Amino acid sequence: MILKFNGPLQMQINDIARVAEFMWQKGWAERNAGNISVNITDHIGDENRNLPAIVRIPLYHTVPELEGQFYYVTSAGSRMRDVARNPLDQGLVTRVAAGGKSIDIIAERDLPPTIELPSHLLMHQVFAQEAISHGLSVSAGRRTVFHTHPTELIALSHIKKLQNTETLTNTLYQMHSEVQMCVPRGLAWVPYEQPGSMELARASIKDLKNHRFMLWERHGVLATGTNILEVFDAVDTLNKAAQIYLYIHMLEK
């Protein structure tokens, strides 16, 4: 189906494209690395709410809190450089169907969603529960999940003495004064689990209520928040601190 673009929806899709371009330019998205999902319910517009499903995909994990929510999701195998050029050629718009047992792809093509979609939806479910507990609508809470491969942060994940949340966070705070301002809750440490697995998703959501950013051992960063551009900025700041750490240790040799 053809999505009808209103101003807010177009701006949100444009922001997703900008972040995908930044990820590629920084070398954080080699080959088809990285994935993005954004709750676009508040931007979808009445003209798109009842679009028929191109295809319905059952979910292994029921997410009833997300019923009726709309998400932009990058497709499986998509490259961020291509998402930047045309987000709806390399991604899809989905609607969570009744009971949260499946999703409907409503635009623009029948593409397979990222293999990380079950993980993303688990995280969006946490955001929904968080929003509801504060008396807010689901889409008023955290709306963005993106995963990327910042080189220097991945390098830090190999250093044994940094492999816990407290030490990792304090080290990055000491490297650059902006980090604590941008990431006041710190960077959570998540030990290695198979990429794309539900084990990794479950390991991540354990810390998701207290942290917005996580470093997956030997893998990359999981970043969450409300505005995708601000979430990217925070990851960029974290990675700058990691660069400084590595520079210092190179100079000390």
SULNORKA-V685484 format. One record per pair of residues at least 24 apart in sequence whose ideal C-beta (glycine too) atoms are under 10 Angstrom apart, sorted by the first residue. I is the first residue (numbers start at 1). J is the second residue. D is the distance in whole Angstrom. If there is no record, write none. Layout:
I/J/D + I/J/D
//
This chain:
1/48/9 + 1/51/5 + 1/52/7 + 1/53/9 + 1/54/6 + 1/93/9 + 1/105/9 + 1/106/6 + 1/107/5 + 1/108/7 + 1/109/9 + 2/48/10 + 2/51/9 + 2/88/10 + 2/107/7 + 2/108/7 + 3/44/9 + 3/45/9 + 3/47/9 + 3/48/6 + 3/51/8 + 3/88/7 + 3/93/6 + 3/106/8 + 3/107/4 + 3/108/6 + 4/44/10 + 4/45/7 + 4/46/10 + 4/47/4 + 4/48/6 + 4/51/9 + 4/107/9 + 5/43/10 + 5/45/8 + 5/47/9 + 5/48/9 + 5/88/10 + 6/43/7 + 6/44/9 + 6/45/5 + 6/46/9 + 6/47/7 + 6/48/8 + 7/43/9 + 7/45/9 + 8/40/9 + 8/42/7 + 8/43/4 + 8/44/9 + 8/45/8 + 9/40/7 + 9/42/9 + 9/43/4 + 9/44/6 + 9/45/6 + 9/47/10 + 9/48/8 + 9/70/10 + 9/72/9 + 9/93/9 + 10/43/9 + 11/43/8 + 12/38/7 + 12/39/10 + 12/40/6 + 12/42/9 + 12/43/5 + 12/44/9 + 12/72/7 + 12/87/10 + 12/143/9 + 12/227/10 + 12/228/8 + 13/38/9 + 13/40/8 + 13/43/9 + 13/72/7 + 13/86/10 + 13/87/5 + 13/88/7 + 13/91/9 + 13/93/9 + 14/87/8 + 15/87/10 + 15/144/9 + 15/227/8 + 15/228/5 + 15/229/6 + 15/230/10 + 15/232/9 + 16/40/9 + 16/72/6 + 16/74/9 + 16/83/7 + 16/84/9 + 16/87/5 + 16/88/10 + 16/91/8 + 16/144/9 + 16/146/9 + 16/228/6 + 16/229/10 + 17/80/10 + 17/83/7 + 17/84/5 + 17/85/8 + 17/86/8 + 17/87/5 + 17/88/10 + 17/90/10 + 17/91/10 + 18/84/7 + 18/87/10 + 18/228/8 + 18/229/7 + 18/232/8 + 19/80/9 + 19/83/9 + 19/84/8 + 19/144/9 + 19/146/7 + 19/148/9 + 19/223/10 + 19/228/5 + 19/229/7 + 19/231/8 + 19/232/5 + 19/233/10 + 19/235/10 + 20/74/8 + 20/78/9 + 20/79/9 + 20/80/4 + 20/81/8 + 20/82/8 + 20/83/4 + 20/84/4 + 20/85/9 + 20/87/7 + 20/90/8 + 20/91/9 + 20/146/9 + 20/148/10 + 20/228/10 + 20/232/10 + 21/80/7 + 21/81/7 + 21/83/8 + 21/84/4 + 21/85/8 + 22/80/9 + 22/84/8 + 22/148/9 + 22/229/9 + 22/232/6 + 22/233/9 + 22/235/10 + 22/236/8 + 23/80/5 + 23/81/9 + 23/83/9 + 23/84/8 + 23/146/8 + 23/147/10 + 23/148/5 + 23/149/8 + 23/150/9 + 23/232/8 + 23/235/9 + 23/236/10 + 24/79/8 + 24/80/4 + 24/81/4 + 24/82/9 + 24/83/8 + 24/84/6 + 24/85/10 + 24/148/10 + 25/80/9 + 25/81/9 + 25/84/9 + 26/80/10 + 26/148/9 + 26/149/10 + 26/150/7 + 26/151/8 + 26/232/10 + 26/235/10 + 26/236/8 + 26/239/8 + 27/149/8 + 27/150/9 + 27/151/6 + 28/80/8 + 28/147/10 + 28/148/4 + 28/149/5 + 28/150/5 + 28/151/7 + 28/153/9 + 28/154/9 + 28/220/8 + 28/221/8 + 28/232/10 + 28/235/8 + 28/236/9 + 28/239/8 + 29/78/10 + 29/79/7 + 29/80/4 + 29/81/7 + 29/83/9 + 29/84/9 + 29/147/10 + 29/148/6 + 29/149/7 + 29/150/10 + 29/220/10 + 30/79/9 + 30/80/9 + 30/149/7 + 30/151/9 + 31/77/9 + 31/79/7 + 31/80/10 + 31/149/10 + 32/74/9 + 32/75/10 + 32/76/8 + 32/77/5 + 32/78/6 + 32/79/5 + 32/80/8 + 32/81/10 + 32/82/9 + 32/83/10 + 32/90/10 + 32/114/9 + 33/79/8 + 33/80/8 + 33/147/8 + 33/148/7 + 33/149/5 + 33/195/10 + 33/219/10 + 33/220/8 + 34/74/8 + 34/78/9 + 34/79/9 + 34/80/5 + 34/83/9 + 34/114/9 + 34/116/9 + 34/146/7 + 34/147/6 + 34/148/5 + 34/149/7 + 34/220/8 + 34/221/10 + 35/73/8 + 35/74/5 + 35/75/9 + 35/76/9 + 35/78/8 + 35/80/9 + 35/83/9 + 35/91/9 + 35/113/9 + 35/114/4 + 35/115/8 + 35/116/5 + 35/117/8 + 35/119/9 + 35/120/7 + 35/145/8 + 35/146/7 + 35/147/5 + 35/148/9 + 35/196/9 + 36/71/10 + 36/72/7 + 36/73/7 + 36/74/5 + 36/78/9 + 36/80/8 + 36/83/7 + 36/87/9 + 36/91/8 + 36/114/8 + 36/116/10 + 36/120/9 + 36/144/8 + 36/145/7 + 36/146/4 + 36/147/8 + 36/148/9 + 36/223/10 + 36/228/7 + 36/231/10 + 37/71/5 + 37/72/7 + 37/73/5 + 37/74/7 + 37/91/9 + 37/94/9 + 37/113/8 + 37/114/8 + 37/116/8 + 37/117/7 + 37/119/9 + 37/120/4 + 37/121/8 + 37/123/8 + 37/124/7 + 37/143/9 + 37/144/8 + 37/145/5 + 37/146/8 + 37/147/9 + 38/70/10 + 38/71/7 + 38/72/5 + 38/73/8 + 38/74/10 + 38/91/10 + 38/120/10 + 38/124/10 + 38/143/6 + 38/144/5 + 38/145/8 + 38/146/8 + 38/227/10 + 38/228/6 + 38/231/10 + 39/66/9 + 39/69/6 + 39/70/7 + 39/71/6 + 39/72/8 + 39/96/10 + 39/124/7 + 39/127/8 + 39/128/9 + 39/138/8 + 39/139/5 + 39/140/10 + 39/141/8 + 39/142/8 + 39/143/4 + 39/144/8 + 39/145/9 + 39/226/10 + 40/69/9 + 40/70/5 + 40/71/7 + 40/72/5 + 40/93/7 + 40/94/10 + 40/139/8 + 40/143/8 + 41/66/10 + 41/68/8 + 41/69/5 + 41/70/5 + 41/71/8 + 41/95/9 + 41/96/10 + 41/137/8 + 41/138/7 + 41/139/4 + 41/140/10 + 41/143/8 + 42/69/10 + 42/70/9 + 42/137/8 + 42/138/10 + 42/139/5 + 42/140/8 + 42/143/8 + 43/70/8 + 43/72/9 + 43/139/9 + 43/143/10 + 44/69/9 + 44/70/5 + 44/71/10 + 44/72/10 + 44/93/8 + 44/95/8 + 44/106/9 + 44/107/10 + 44/139/10 + 45/70/10 + 48/93/8 + 48/95/9 + 48/106/7 + 48/107/7 + 49/95/8 + 49/106/9 + 50/95/9 + 50/106/9 + 51/93/8 + 51/95/8 + 51/104/9 + 51/105/10 + 51/106/4 + 51/107/6 + 52/104/8 + 52/106/7 + 53/94/9 + 53/95/8 + 53/97/8 + 53/102/9 + 53/103/9 + 53/104/4 + 53/105/6 + 53/106/6 + 53/110/10 + 54/92/9 + 54/93/10 + 54/94/10 + 54/104/8 + 54/105/5 + 54/106/7 + 54/107/8 + 54/108/9 + 54/109/7 + 54/110/5 + 54/111/9 + 55/92/10 + 55/102/10 + 55/103/9 + 55/104/8 + 55/105/5 + 55/106/10 + 55/110/5 + 55/111/10 + 55/112/10 + 56/94/10 + 56/95/10 + 56/97/6 + 56/101/10 + 56/102/5 + 56/103/7 + 56/104/5 + 56/105/8 + 57/94/8 + 57/97/9 + 57/102/6 + 57/103/5 + 57/104/8 + 57/105/7 + 57/110/10 + 57/112/9 + 57/113/7 + 57/117/8 + 58/97/9 + 58/101/7 + 58/102/5 + 58/103/9 + 59/96/8 + 59/97/9 + 59/99/10 + 59/100/7 + 59/101/6 + 59/102/6 + 59/103/7 + 59/117/8 + 59/118/7 + 59/121/7 + 59/122/10 + 60/101/10 + 60/118/6 + 60/121/10 + 60/198/8 + 61/100/9 + 61/101/10 + 61/118/6 + 61/119/9 + 61/121/7 + 61/122/6 + 61/125/8 + 61/198/8 + 61/201/9 + 61/202/10 + 62/99/7 + 62/100/5 + 62/101/5 + 62/102/9 + 62/121/10 + 62/125/9 + 63/96/7 + 63/99/9 + 63/100/4 + 63/101/8 + 63/102/10 + 63/103/9 + 63/118/9 + 63/121/5 + 63/122/7 + 63/124/7 + 63/125/5 + 63/128/8 + 64/96/9 + 64/98/9 + 64/99/6 + 64/100/4 + 64/101/8 + 64/125/9 + 64/128/9 + 65/96/9 + 65/100/7 + 65/124/9 + 65/125/6 + 65/126/9 + 65/127/9 + 65/128/4 + 65/129/6 + 65/130/10 + 65/131/9 + 65/132/7 + 65/138/6 + 66/95/10 + 66/96/4 + 66/97/10 + 66/100/5 + 66/103/9 + 66/121/7 + 66/124/6 + 66/125/6 + 66/127/9 + 66/128/6 + 66/138/7 + 66/139/10 + 67/95/9 + 67/96/5 + 67/97/7 + 67/98/6 + 67/99/6 + 67/100/5 + 67/101/9 + 67/128/10 + 67/138/9 + 68/95/7 + 68/96/6 + 68/97/9 + 68/98/8 + 68/100/9 + 68/138/9 + 68/139/10 + 69/94/9 + 69/95/7 + 69/96/5 + 69/100/9 + 69/103/10 + 69/121/10 + 69/124/8 + 69/128/8 + 69/137/10 + 69/138/6 + 69/139/7 + 69/143/10 + 70/94/7 + 70/95/5 + 70/96/8 + 70/103/10 + 70/104/10 + 70/106/8 + 70/107/10 + 70/139/9 + 71/95/8 + 71/96/8 + 71/103/8 + 71/113/9 + 71/117/9 + 71/120/8 + 71/121/8 + 71/124/7 + 71/143/9 + 71/145/9 + 72/107/9 + 72/144/10 + 72/228/10 + 73/103/9 + 73/105/9 + 73/111/9 + 73/113/5 + 73/114/6 + 73/116/9 + 73/117/6 + 73/120/7 + 73/121/9 + 73/145/10 + 74/111/9 + 74/113/8 + 74/114/5 + 74/116/9 + 74/117/9 + 74/120/10 + 74/146/9 + 74/147/10 + 75/105/10 + 75/109/8 + 75/111/4 + 75/112/6 + 75/113/6 + 75/114/7 + 75/117/10 + 76/111/8 + 76/112/4 + 76/113/6 + 76/114/5 + 76/115/6 + 76/116/9 + 76/117/9 + 76/196/10 + 77/111/9 + 77/112/8 + 77/114/9 + 77/115/9 + 78/111/8 + 78/112/10 + 78/113/10 + 78/114/7 + 80/146/10 + 80/148/8 + 92/117/10 + 94/121/10 + 96/121/8 + 96/124/9 + 96/125/10 + 96/128/10 + 96/138/10 + 100/125/8 + 100/128/10 + 114/147/9 + 114/196/9 + 115/195/9 + 115/196/5 + 115/197/9 + 116/145/9 + 116/146/10 + 116/147/6 + 116/195/8 + 116/196/6 + 116/197/10 + 116/200/9 + 116/201/8 + 116/222/9 + 117/196/10 + 118/196/9 + 118/197/9 + 118/198/6 + 118/201/7 + 119/145/8 + 119/147/9 + 119/195/10 + 119/196/7 + 119/197/8 + 119/198/7 + 119/199/10 + 119/200/7 + 119/201/4 + 119/202/9 + 119/204/7 + 119/205/9 + 119/222/9 + 120/145/5 + 120/146/9 + 120/147/9 + 120/201/8 + 120/222/10 + 120/224/10 + 121/145/9 + 121/201/9 + 122/198/8 + 122/201/5 + 122/202/8 + 122/204/8 + 122/205/6 + 122/208/9 + 123/201/7 + 123/204/7 + 123/205/6 + 123/208/6 + 123/222/8 + 123/224/7 + 124/224/9 + 125/205/8 + 125/208/10 + 126/204/9 + 126/205/5 + 126/206/10 + 126/208/5 + 126/209/7 + 126/224/9 + 127/208/8 + 127/209/10 + 127/224/7 + 127/225/10 + 127/226/9 + 129/209/9 + 130/208/9 + 130/209/7 + 133/209/10 + 140/226/9 + 141/225/10 + 141/226/8 + 142/208/9 + 142/212/7 + 142/224/5 + 142/225/6 + 142/226/6 + 142/227/10 + 142/231/9 + 143/224/9 + 143/225/8 + 143/226/6 + 143/227/8 + 143/228/8 + 143/231/10 + 144/212/10 + 144/223/8 + 144/224/6 + 144/225/5 + 144/226/7 + 144/227/7 + 144/228/5 + 144/229/9 + 144/230/9 + 144/231/5 + 144/232/9 + 145/204/10 + 145/208/10 + 145/222/7 + 145/223/7 + 145/224/5 + 145/225/9 + 145/228/9 + 145/231/9 + 146/221/9 + 146/222/8 + 146/223/5 + 146/224/8 + 146/225/9 + 146/228/7 + 146/231/7 + 146/232/8 + 146/235/8 + 147/195/9 + 147/196/10 + 147/204/10 + 147/214/10 + 147/216/8 + 147/219/8 + 147/220/6 + 147/221/7 + 147/222/5 + 147/223/7 + 148/220/6 + 148/221/6 + 148/222/9 + 148/223/7 + 148/232/8 + 148/235/7 + 148/239/9 + 149/216/10 + 149/219/8 + 149/220/4 + 149/221/8 + 150/215/9 + 150/220/7 + 150/221/6 + 150/223/10 + 150/235/6 + 150/236/8 + 150/238/7 + 150/239/4 + 150/240/10 + 150/242/7 + 150/243/9 + 151/220/10 + 151/239/8 + 151/242/9 + 151/243/9 + 151/246/10 + 152/238/9 + 152/239/5 + 152/240/8 + 152/241/9 + 152/242/4 + 152/243/5 + 152/244/9 + 152/245/8 + 152/246/6 + 152/247/9 + 153/187/8 + 153/213/10 + 153/215/6 + 153/216/10 + 153/220/7 + 153/221/6 + 153/235/8 + 153/238/6 + 153/239/5 + 153/241/9 + 153/242/5 + 153/243/9 + 153/245/10 + 154/215/8 + 154/216/9 + 154/217/9 + 154/218/7 + 154/219/7 + 154/220/6 + 154/221/8 + 154/239/9 + 154/242/9 + 155/218/10 + 155/242/7 + 155/243/9 + 155/245/9 + 155/246/6 + 156/187/9 + 156/215/7 + 156/238/10 + 156/239/9 + 156/241/9 + 156/242/5 + 156/243/10 + 156/245/7 + 156/246/8 + 157/189/8 + 157/190/9 + 157/191/10 + 157/192/9 + 157/215/6 + 157/216/7 + 157/217/5 + 157/218/6 + 157/219/8 + 157/220/9 + 157/221/9 + 157/242/9 + 158/217/8 + 158/218/7 + 159/245/9 + 159/246/10 + 159/249/9 + 162/189/8 + 162/215/9 + 162/242/10 + 162/245/9 + 163/189/6 + 163/191/7 + 163/192/10 + 163/215/9 + 163/217/7 + 164/188/10 + 164/189/5 + 164/191/10 + 165/189/5 + 165/190/9 + 165/207/8 + 165/210/9 + 165/211/8 + 165/214/9 + 165/215/9 + 168/215/7 + 168/238/10 + 168/242/10 + 169/211/9 + 169/213/10 + 169/215/10 + 169/238/10 + 171/241/8 + 171/242/9 + 171/245/6 + 172/215/10 + 172/237/9 + 172/238/6 + 172/239/9 + 172/240/9 + 172/241/4 + 172/242/7 + 172/244/9 + 172/245/7 + 173/241/8 + 174/241/8 + 174/244/9 + 174/245/9 + 175/238/10 + 175/240/8 + 175/241/4 + 175/242/8 + 175/243/9 + 175/244/4 + 175/245/5 + 175/246/10 + 175/247/9 + 175/248/8 + 176/237/7 + 176/238/9 + 176/240/6 + 176/241/4 + 176/242/9 + 176/243/9 + 176/244/6 + 176/245/9 + 177/241/9 + 178/233/10 + 178/234/10 + 178/237/5 + 178/238/10 + 178/240/8 + 178/241/8 + 179/234/9 + 179/237/6 + 179/238/6 + 179/240/8 + 179/241/5 + 179/242/10 + 179/244/10 + 180/237/10 + 180/241/10 + 181/234/10 + 181/237/8 + 182/213/9 + 182/230/9 + 182/233/7 + 182/234/5 + 182/235/9 + 182/236/9 + 182/237/5 + 182/238/8 + 182/240/10 + 182/241/10 + 183/211/9 + 183/212/7 + 183/213/6 + 183/223/10 + 183/234/5 + 183/235/9 + 183/237/7 + 183/238/6 + 183/241/9 + 184/212/9 + 184/234/10 + 185/210/6 + 185/211/5 + 185/212/6 + 185/213/8 + 186/210/9 + 186/211/6 + 186/212/9 + 186/213/8 + 186/214/10 + 186/238/10 + 187/211/7 + 187/212/9 + 187/213/5 + 187/214/7 + 187/215/5 + 187/221/8 + 187/223/10 + 187/234/10 + 187/235/10 + 187/238/6 + 187/241/9 + 187/242/10 + 188/212/9 + 188/213/7 + 188/214/4 + 188/215/7 + 188/216/10 + 188/222/9 + 189/214/8 + 189/215/6 + 189/216/9 + 189/217/8 + 190/214/5 + 190/215/7 + 190/216/5 + 190/217/7 + 190/219/8 + 190/221/10 + 190/222/8 + 191/216/9 + 191/217/5 + 191/218/10 + 192/216/7 + 192/217/4 + 192/218/6 + 192/219/7 + 193/217/8 + 193/219/8 + 194/219/10 + 195/219/6 + 195/220/9 + 213/238/7 + 215/242/9
//
